[in-house]
């Protein structure tokens, strides 16, 4: 289960994913002045060559720290790029908050009596209350493709994330796609799963800046960059005005297949601010394409990279 750091202050509450260590020696790699500078610069994807130029040091010194960080699990490779006939690898810090947790650490349960407020989640969360309906696909065969939705388990992670910002007083918080009626369609919606497994997503799919082309192997099509993405680990995140009610919005988290949906939800949970920065081709459009990776080799997507 993902761990989060909670900072409580007079200005409100803030949370961030945290990377935990049980052995303090794991963080020894951050004690050198250059090592710390390199690590802090990896808050955004960087390649060692560029870091060396920015820091004014030999490239091998940067590679030394990059290797140490990789071995300790502090950073991950995000992408590669061809440069002068060679492959440049880009790395990024896995989490921005690091912590040491001894084996005998005890915890107190957090009871959210005063709901956490966040402008980032508006209008889906308002005044500590869920202000939307989460719609997941039915697990029974349904729709033109007679598909069984398997994305509901991803929705659990999404709901747990929202739980940190809401009181949980409103019930029920979700609907199956086959249960949704017009009144719900006019409200704020969170749609989990693509148009073949979630019939509500299907209603709005072609109105999305980045949509899933169900007639062509469920490829992801971006009307912004004019690119098509076919990898099964690719997913989409869209925030649009609700075509049925200009006062409400729709959030779509979906993928070409299940791994893509999981990647979209991971990106939302771990990199919400980056999601809301908008598409790299048009910052005014809150639509992103992500790709999921299994970084620890356990067969489960655990990392998401932004493709656009």
BELVEN-V419032 format. One record per residue. N is the residue number from 0. RES is the residue in three letters. SS is DSSP state (2 for helix, 1 for strand, 0 for the rest). PHI is phi in whole degrees, -180 to 180 (999 if undefined). D_CENTER is the distance of its C-alpha to the mean C-alpha in Angstrom with 2 decimals. Layout:
# BELVEN-V419032
n=N res=RES ss=SS phi=PHI d_center=D_CENTER
n=N res=RES ss=SS phi=PHI d_center=D_CENTER
This chain:
# BELVEN-V419032
n=0 res=UNK ss=0 phi=999 d_center=14.88
n=1 res=UNK ss=0 phi=-61 d_center=12.46
n=2 res=UNK ss=0 phi=-100 d_center=14.75
n=3 res=UNK ss=1 phi=-131 d_center=14.41
n=4 res=UNK ss=1 phi=-95 d_center=16.96
n=5 res=UNK ss=1 phi=-111 d_center=18.59
n=6 res=UNK ss=1 phi=-107 d_center=20.78
n=7 res=UNK ss=1 phi=-106 d_center=23.36
n=8 res=UNK ss=1 phi=-147 d_center=25.63
n=9 res=UNK ss=0 phi=-64 d_center=27.91
n=10 res=UNK ss=0 phi=-81 d_center=25.38
n=11 res=UNK ss=1 phi=126 d_center=22.98
n=12 res=UNK ss=1 phi=-117 d_center=20.29
n=13 res=UNK ss=1 phi=-132 d_center=17.16
n=14 res=UNK ss=1 phi=-125 d_center=14.65
n=15 res=UNK ss=1 phi=-150 d_center=12.67
n=16 res=UNK ss=1 phi=-60 d_center=11.55
n=17 res=UNK ss=1 phi=-126 d_center=14.86
n=18 res=UNK ss=1 phi=-99 d_center=16.28
n=19 res=UNK ss=1 phi=-98 d_center=19.56
n=20 res=UNK ss=1 phi=-127 d_center=22.79
n=21 res=UNK ss=0 phi=-99 d_center=26.03
n=22 res=UNK ss=0 phi=-114 d_center=28.19
n=23 res=UNK ss=2 phi=-60 d_center=28.65
n=24 res=UNK ss=2 phi=-65 d_center=30.05
n=25 res=UNK ss=2 phi=-63 d_center=26.57
n=26 res=UNK ss=2 phi=-94 d_center=26.04
n=27 res=UNK ss=2 phi=-61 d_center=29.42
n=28 res=UNK ss=2 phi=-65 d_center=27.86
n=29 res=UNK ss=2 phi=-98 d_center=26.76
n=30 res=UNK ss=0 phi=-82 d_center=30.30
n=31 res=UNK ss=0 phi=-81 d_center=31.70
n=32 res=UNK ss=2 phi=-61 d_center=31.57
n=33 res=UNK ss=2 phi=-68 d_center=30.36
n=34 res=UNK ss=2 phi=-59 d_center=27.76
n=35 res=UNK ss=2 phi=-65 d_center=26.26
n=36 res=UNK ss=2 phi=-62 d_center=26.30
n=37 res=UNK ss=2 phi=-62 d_center=24.57
n=38 res=UNK ss=2 phi=-64 d_center=21.80
n=39 res=UNK ss=2 phi=-65 d_center=21.21
n=40 res=UNK ss=2 phi=-75 d_center=21.10
n=41 res=UNK ss=0 phi=-87 d_center=18.26
n=42 res=UNK ss=0 phi=-63 d_center=15.83
n=43 res=UNK ss=0 phi=-121 d_center=15.29
n=44 res=UNK ss=0 phi=-56 d_center=15.91
n=45 res=UNK ss=1 phi=-142 d_center=19.71
n=46 res=UNK ss=1 phi=-106 d_center=22.41
n=47 res=UNK ss=2 phi=-55 d_center=25.39
n=48 res=UNK ss=2 phi=-61 d_center=27.88
n=49 res=UNK ss=2 phi=-68 d_center=26.36
n=50 res=UNK ss=2 phi=-62 d_center=25.98
n=51 res=UNK ss=2 phi=-61 d_center=29.61
n=52 res=UNK ss=2 phi=-65 d_center=30.82
n=53 res=UNK ss=2 phi=-66 d_center=29.08
n=54 res=UNK ss=2 phi=-90 d_center=30.49
n=55 res=UNK ss=0 phi=69 d_center=33.83
n=56 res=UNK ss=0 phi=-127 d_center=34.06
n=57 res=UNK ss=0 phi=-67 d_center=34.77
n=58 res=UNK ss=2 phi=-59 d_center=31.89
n=59 res=UNK ss=2 phi=-65 d_center=32.91
n=60 res=UNK ss=2 phi=-67 d_center=32.38
n=61 res=UNK ss=2 phi=-69 d_center=28.73
n=62 res=UNK ss=2 phi=-60 d_center=28.39
n=63 res=UNK ss=2 phi=-59 d_center=30.01
n=64 res=UNK ss=2 phi=-73 d_center=27.33
n=65 res=UNK ss=2 phi=-59 d_center=24.48
n=66 res=UNK ss=2 phi=-62 d_center=26.10
n=67 res=UNK ss=2 phi=-62 d_center=26.42
n=68 res=UNK ss=2 phi=-63 d_center=22.78
n=69 res=UNK ss=2 phi=-63 d_center=21.73
n=70 res=UNK ss=2 phi=-64 d_center=24.31
n=71 res=UNK ss=2 phi=-89 d_center=23.10
n=72 res=UNK ss=0 phi=85 d_center=19.41
n=73 res=UNK ss=0 phi=-81 d_center=18.54
n=74 res=UNK ss=1 phi=-132 d_center=17.03
n=75 res=UNK ss=1 phi=-139 d_center=15.59
n=76 res=UNK ss=1 phi=-79 d_center=16.61
n=77 res=UNK ss=1 phi=-105 d_center=14.17
n=78 res=UNK ss=1 phi=-166 d_center=16.74
n=79 res=UNK ss=1 phi=-126 d_center=20.51
n=80 res=UNK ss=1 phi=-148 d_center=22.94
n=81 res=UNK ss=1 phi=-78 d_center=26.63
n=82 res=UNK ss=1 phi=-139 d_center=28.93
n=83 res=UNK ss=0 phi=52 d_center=32.69
n=84 res=UNK ss=0 phi=80 d_center=32.80
n=85 res=UNK ss=1 phi=-120 d_center=30.49
n=86 res=UNK ss=1 phi=-103 d_center=26.82
n=87 res=UNK ss=1 phi=-97 d_center=24.87
n=88 res=UNK ss=1 phi=-98 d_center=21.86
n=89 res=UNK ss=1 phi=-107 d_center=19.05
n=90 res=UNK ss=1 phi=-126 d_center=17.54
n=91 res=UNK ss=1 phi=-147 d_center=15.06
n=92 res=UNK ss=1 phi=-62 d_center=15.08
n=93 res=UNK ss=0 phi=-65 d_center=12.92
n=94 res=UNK ss=0 phi=-141 d_center=12.86
n=95 res=UNK ss=0 phi=-87 d_center=14.80
n=96 res=UNK ss=1 phi=-115 d_center=16.76
n=97 res=UNK ss=1 phi=-117 d_center=19.22
n=98 res=UNK ss=1 phi=-151 d_center=21.63
n=99 res=UNK ss=1 phi=-109 d_center=24.61
n=100 res=UNK ss=0 phi=-126 d_center=25.22
n=101 res=UNK ss=0 phi=-61 d_center=28.72
n=102 res=UNK ss=0 phi=-62 d_center=29.38
n=103 res=UNK ss=0 phi=-93 d_center=31.46
n=104 res=UNK ss=0 phi=-65 d_center=28.90
n=105 res=UNK ss=0 phi=-109 d_center=29.18
n=106 res=UNK ss=0 phi=-126 d_center=26.74
n=107 res=UNK ss=0 phi=-110 d_center=27.38
n=108 res=UNK ss=0 phi=-71 d_center=25.52
n=109 res=UNK ss=0 phi=-98 d_center=23.84
n=110 res=UNK ss=0 phi=-106 d_center=25.14
n=111 res=UNK ss=0 phi=-87 d_center=23.56
n=112 res=UNK ss=0 phi=-88 d_center=26.76
n=113 res=UNK ss=0 phi=-108 d_center=25.74
n=114 res=UNK ss=0 phi=-55 d_center=22.31
n=115 res=UNK ss=0 phi=-73 d_center=19.77
n=116 res=UNK ss=0 phi=-105 d_center=19.50
n=117 res=UNK ss=0 phi=-148 d_center=16.76
n=118 res=UNK ss=2 phi=-66 d_center=17.36
n=119 res=UNK ss=2 phi=-63 d_center=13.72
n=120 res=UNK ss=2 phi=-94 d_center=13.37
n=121 res=UNK ss=0 phi=-68 d_center=16.71
n=122 res=UNK ss=0 phi=-95 d_center=18.16
n=123 res=UNK ss=0 phi=-72 d_center=16.15
n=124 res=UNK ss=1 phi=-128 d_center=17.17
n=125 res=UNK ss=1 phi=-135 d_center=20.62
n=126 res=UNK ss=0 phi=53 d_center=22.91
n=127 res=UNK ss=0 phi=74 d_center=21.11
n=128 res=UNK ss=1 phi=-128 d_center=21.26
n=129 res=UNK ss=1 phi=-68 d_center=19.03
n=130 res=UNK ss=0 phi=-115 d_center=20.26
n=131 res=UNK ss=0 phi=-158 d_center=18.90
n=132 res=UNK ss=1 phi=-110 d_center=19.41
n=133 res=UNK ss=1 phi=-87 d_center=16.75
n=134 res=UNK ss=1 phi=-114 d_center=18.13
n=135 res=UNK ss=1 phi=-119 d_center=17.76
n=136 res=UNK ss=0 phi=-73 d_center=20.07
n=137 res=UNK ss=0 phi=-69 d_center=23.32
n=138 res=UNK ss=0 phi=-76 d_center=23.85
n=139 res=UNK ss=0 phi=-90 d_center=27.29
n=140 res=UNK ss=0 phi=-58 d_center=28.27
n=141 res=UNK ss=1 phi=-160 d_center=28.03
n=142 res=UNK ss=0 phi=78 d_center=27.82
n=143 res=UNK ss=0 phi=-58 d_center=29.40
n=144 res=UNK ss=0 phi=-95 d_center=27.70
n=145 res=UNK ss=0 phi=49 d_center=28.62
n=146 res=UNK ss=1 phi=-89 d_center=25.17
n=147 res=UNK ss=0 phi=-102 d_center=23.97
n=148 res=UNK ss=0 phi=-77 d_center=20.36
n=149 res=UNK ss=0 phi=-119 d_center=18.54
n=150 res=UNK ss=0 phi=-85 d_center=15.09
n=151 res=UNK ss=2 phi=-60 d_center=16.24
n=152 res=UNK ss=2 phi=-66 d_center=15.34
n=153 res=UNK ss=2 phi=-65 d_center=11.59
n=154 res=UNK ss=2 phi=-62 d_center=12.46
n=155 res=UNK ss=2 phi=-64 d_center=13.91
n=156 res=UNK ss=2 phi=-61 d_center=10.81
n=157 res=UNK ss=2 phi=-62 d_center=9.57
n=158 res=UNK ss=2 phi=-66 d_center=13.18
n=159 res=UNK ss=2 phi=-63 d_center=13.51
n=160 res=UNK ss=2 phi=-63 d_center=10.89
n=161 res=UNK ss=2 phi=-64 d_center=12.92
n=162 res=UNK ss=2 phi=-61 d_center=15.97
n=163 res=UNK ss=0 phi=-74 d_center=15.77
n=164 res=UNK ss=0 phi=-114 d_center=16.38
n=165 res=UNK ss=0 phi=-130 d_center=18.90
n=166 res=UNK ss=0 phi=-85 d_center=22.28
n=167 res=UNK ss=0 phi=74 d_center=21.88
n=168 res=UNK ss=0 phi=-77 d_center=25.27
n=169 res=UNK ss=0 phi=-80 d_center=24.60
n=170 res=UNK ss=0 phi=-142 d_center=25.20
n=171 res=UNK ss=0 phi=-79 d_center=24.33
n=172 res=UNK ss=0 phi=-103 d_center=20.76
n=173 res=UNK ss=1 phi=-137 d_center=20.22
n=174 res=UNK ss=1 phi=-140 d_center=22.31
n=175 res=UNK ss=1 phi=-74 d_center=22.74
n=176 res=UNK ss=2 phi=-58 d_center=22.77
n=177 res=UNK ss=2 phi=-78 d_center=26.52
n=178 res=UNK ss=2 phi=-100 d_center=27.21
n=179 res=UNK ss=0 phi=-76 d_center=25.85
n=180 res=UNK ss=0 phi=-116 d_center=28.71
n=181 res=UNK ss=2 phi=-57 d_center=29.27
n=182 res=UNK ss=2 phi=-58 d_center=28.96
n=183 res=UNK ss=2 phi=-68 d_center=25.40
n=184 res=UNK ss=2 phi=-62 d_center=24.57
n=185 res=UNK ss=0 phi=-88 d_center=25.74
n=186 res=UNK ss=0 phi=-95 d_center=23.41
n=187 res=UNK ss=0 phi=-68 d_center=19.79
n=188 res=UNK ss=1 phi=-129 d_center=17.76
n=189 res=UNK ss=1 phi=-118 d_center=14.38
n=190 res=UNK ss=1 phi=-106 d_center=14.77
n=191 res=UNK ss=1 phi=-105 d_center=13.17
n=192 res=UNK ss=0 phi=104 d_center=14.46
n=193 res=UNK ss=0 phi=-80 d_center=16.34
n=194 res=UNK ss=0 phi=-71 d_center=19.91
n=195 res=UNK ss=0 phi=-88 d_center=21.82
n=196 res=UNK ss=0 phi=-114 d_center=20.61
n=197 res=UNK ss=0 phi=-126 d_center=19.91
n=198 res=UNK ss=2 phi=-70 d_center=22.95
n=199 res=UNK ss=2 phi=-75 d_center=21.55
n=200 res=UNK ss=2 phi=-57 d_center=18.83
n=201 res=UNK ss=2 phi=-60 d_center=21.90
n=202 res=UNK ss=2 phi=-60 d_center=23.75
n=203 res=UNK ss=2 phi=-106 d_center=21.38
n=204 res=UNK ss=2 phi=-53 d_center=20.03
n=205 res=UNK ss=2 phi=-73 d_center=22.55
n=206 res=UNK ss=2 phi=-92 d_center=21.99
n=207 res=UNK ss=0 phi=-83 d_center=18.40
n=208 res=UNK ss=0 phi=-59 d_center=18.19
n=209 res=UNK ss=1 phi=-127 d_center=16.15
n=210 res=UNK ss=1 phi=-127 d_center=17.44
n=211 res=UNK ss=1 phi=-107 d_center=18.22
n=212 res=UNK ss=1 phi=-85 d_center=21.87
n=213 res=UNK ss=0 phi=-66 d_center=23.09
n=214 res=UNK ss=0 phi=-84 d_center=26.55
n=215 res=UNK ss=0 phi=-128 d_center=25.60
n=216 res=UNK ss=0 phi=58 d_center=23.89
n=217 res=UNK ss=0 phi=58 d_center=20.71
n=218 res=UNK ss=1 phi=-69 d_center=19.79
n=219 res=UNK ss=1 phi=-90 d_center=17.17
n=220 res=UNK ss=1 phi=-120 d_center=19.19
n=221 res=UNK ss=1 phi=-103 d_center=18.35
n=222 res=UNK ss=0 phi=-78 d_center=21.15
n=223 res=UNK ss=0 phi=-86 d_center=20.03
n=224 res=UNK ss=0 phi=-94 d_center=20.40
n=225 res=UNK ss=0 phi=66 d_center=22.58
n=226 res=UNK ss=0 phi=-99 d_center=20.74
n=227 res=UNK ss=1 phi=-122 d_center=20.25
n=228 res=UNK ss=1 phi=-120 d_center=17.77
n=229 res=UNK ss=0 phi=-115 d_center=19.22
n=230 res=UNK ss=0 phi=-65 d_center=17.34
n=231 res=UNK ss=0 phi=-67 d_center=16.48
n=232 res=UNK ss=0 phi=-88 d_center=13.14
n=233 res=UNK ss=1 phi=-87 d_center=12.03
n=234 res=UNK ss=1 phi=-137 d_center=9.99
n=235 res=UNK ss=1 phi=-128 d_center=10.04
n=236 res=UNK ss=1 phi=-128 d_center=8.74
n=237 res=UNK ss=1 phi=-130 d_center=12.01
n=238 res=UNK ss=1 phi=-122 d_center=13.56
n=239 res=UNK ss=1 phi=-131 d_center=17.30
n=240 res=UNK ss=1 phi=-69 d_center=20.55
n=241 res=UNK ss=1 phi=-67 d_center=21.88
n=242 res=UNK ss=0 phi=-60 d_center=24.75
n=243 res=UNK ss=0 phi=-95 d_center=26.75
n=244 res=UNK ss=1 phi=-164 d_center=26.54
n=245 res=UNK ss=1 phi=-67 d_center=25.90
n=246 res=UNK ss=1 phi=-91 d_center=25.36
n=247 res=UNK ss=1 phi=-126 d_center=22.18
n=248 res=UNK ss=1 phi=-131 d_center=18.76
n=249 res=UNK ss=1 phi=-124 d_center=16.61
n=250 res=UNK ss=1 phi=-111 d_center=12.85
n=251 res=UNK ss=1 phi=-114 d_center=12.25
n=252 res=UNK ss=1 phi=-123 d_center=9.45
n=253 res=UNK ss=1 phi=-150 d_center=11.42
n=254 res=UNK ss=1 phi=-144 d_center=12.37
n=255 res=UNK ss=0 phi=-61 d_center=15.72
n=256 res=UNK ss=0 phi=-134 d_center=16.01
n=257 res=UNK ss=2 phi=-54 d_center=14.43
n=258 res=UNK ss=2 phi=-58 d_center=12.51
n=259 res=UNK ss=2 phi=-69 d_center=10.88
n=260 res=UNK ss=2 phi=-63 d_center=9.94
n=261 res=UNK ss=2 phi=-62 d_center=8.53
n=262 res=UNK ss=2 phi=-62 d_center=6.48
n=263 res=UNK ss=2 phi=-63 d_center=5.29
n=264 res=UNK ss=2 phi=-70 d_center=4.83
n=265 res=UNK ss=2 phi=-61 d_center=3.44
n=266 res=UNK ss=2 phi=-63 d_center=1.02
n=267 res=UNK ss=2 phi=-63 d_center=2.99
n=268 res=UNK ss=2 phi=-71 d_center=4.59
n=269 res=UNK ss=2 phi=-89 d_center=4.93
n=270 res=UNK ss=0 phi=-135 d_center=5.19
n=271 res=UNK ss=2 phi=-57 d_center=6.43
n=272 res=UNK ss=2 phi=-62 d_center=9.64
n=273 res=UNK ss=2 phi=-67 d_center=8.87
n=274 res=UNK ss=2 phi=-57 d_center=7.44
n=275 res=UNK ss=2 phi=-78 d_center=10.71
n=276 res=UNK ss=0 phi=-69 d_center=12.77
n=277 res=UNK ss=0 phi=94 d_center=13.36
n=278 res=UNK ss=1 phi=-64 d_center=14.09
n=279 res=UNK ss=0 phi=-67 d_center=15.83
n=280 res=UNK ss=0 phi=-89 d_center=18.86
n=281 res=UNK ss=1 phi=-156 d_center=19.14
n=282 res=UNK ss=0 phi=-63 d_center=17.46
n=283 res=UNK ss=0 phi=-76 d_center=18.90
n=284 res=UNK ss=0 phi=-102 d_center=16.82
n=285 res=UNK ss=0 phi=-89 d_center=13.37
n=286 res=UNK ss=1 phi=-136 d_center=12.38
n=287 res=UNK ss=1 phi=-133 d_center=10.14
n=288 res=UNK ss=1 phi=-113 d_center=10.47
n=289 res=UNK ss=1 phi=-127 d_center=8.25
n=290 res=UNK ss=1 phi=-133 d_center=9.98
n=291 res=UNK ss=1 phi=-94 d_center=9.54
n=292 res=UNK ss=1 phi=-135 d_center=12.08
n=293 res=UNK ss=0 phi=-99 d_center=14.15
n=294 res=UNK ss=0 phi=-77 d_center=15.04
n=295 res=UNK ss=0 phi=-100 d_center=17.40
n=296 res=UNK ss=0 phi=71 d_center=19.16
n=297 res=UNK ss=0 phi=-98 d_center=19.13
n=298 res=UNK ss=0 phi=86 d_center=18.20
n=299 res=UNK ss=0 phi=-121 d_center=14.73
n=300 res=UNK ss=0 phi=-62 d_center=11.46
n=301 res=UNK ss=0 phi=-127 d_center=10.02
n=302 res=UNK ss=1 phi=-141 d_center=8.31
n=303 res=UNK ss=1 phi=-127 d_center=6.39
n=304 res=UNK ss=1 phi=-114 d_center=8.54
n=305 res=UNK ss=1 phi=-82 d_center=9.03
n=306 res=UNK ss=0 phi=-94 d_center=12.35
n=307 res=UNK ss=0 phi=-163 d_center=13.13
